[in-house]
Amino acid sequence: MGTRICTASLAATAALTAGLTTTPAHATGPTGPTAPSARDGGTHLLFDKNHRDPADSRVRLVQSGTGKVLADYRAGSGQGGTAGRDECARNKGWVPDGTYRILGHTTRKKGGRDGINGYAIRLADKTCRDGRTRRTALFLHSEMRSDGTQGIAVPGRDSPFRWDGDSDYHSLGCVKLAPADVKHLFAAAERYGWPATLKVVK
């Protein structure tokens, strides 16, 4: 089961954002008939949780002014089961409900064997519903090498550098997409304007 680390100490938080392109507070898309205008409020991401199967949830790129869905992908968060639906369960539960600032994005994150590599969108920390537990080091990401390519298959093992199947939608709390989908999302964000927020809803 592919579960790249999605938590970190406060001392390591600054290092997690190294190499990220900062997302502007009011990101706008390119000019043209298909791009949202500044009047429309740009775009935002929406993570729609599926309580029956957290690994079959949805991430959508949405035009903020109109609510139009510009792109839609399967995504997962958490380990599944009861603990996987507990937003306060570090390393097991899915991301807490609420609105997150998007702190930046990169196509070449270097997290190594136990981290996140390649295409990644960094989310702000969030305190879960108990008012005490802080969920940190949260990303929207996939499984790949730091250059965005897929690693080699390892017989009998789940590779941290390769998407091995549906089990890779499970995570330690981050939001995960298949490699082709996260790359398509980056392309859509470049086309329509980078979102400044992610909204997580039930």
C-alpha positions, 0 to 999 in steps of 0.5 A: 500500500503506497503511503508517503509520509504526510506529517512532520515536526515543526522544525522540518516544516520550512524544509518541506516548502523548499523549491515550491512555487508560491501560489499568489493570493489572487491567482488568475488564469491566462487571457482568452475565452476559456480562462476565468476572469478576475471578476469571476474570482479565479479558481479553487480546488475542491476535495469531495470526501466519499464516506463509503470509500475514501480512496474513491473521493474526488478532486475538482478544479472549480471556477470560483465565480460560477462554480463551473467544474473545470477538471475532475479526478479520482483521489484518496486521503487516509488509510480507509476504515474507521480510523481513516475517516477520523480527521484527527488521527495522525498518519491514518485519517483523511484531511480535516474539513475546511478551507486550506490556503495553497502555499505553493506547488512544484513538479520536482519535489525531492522527498526520497524513499519516505517522502513525496516526490515529483508533482506536489501542491503544498497545503497549509496546516489545519487543526482538526475538529477536536480543536487540539490536533494539528495536521501538518505537512499536507500535500496533494500529490502522487507517487513518482520519481522527483523528475515526474517519471515512474520508477521501476516495478519491484516484484512483491513490493509497493514502490514509493516511486511508482503508482502500483494500482488502486491501493496507492490512493491510500495515504497517511493523510495527504490527498493523492491522485494518479500520476496522469491525473496530477499532471493533468491538474497542473496543466489545467491550473496553468490554463485556467489560473492557479487556485489559492485555496482547497476546500474540503467537504463531506 
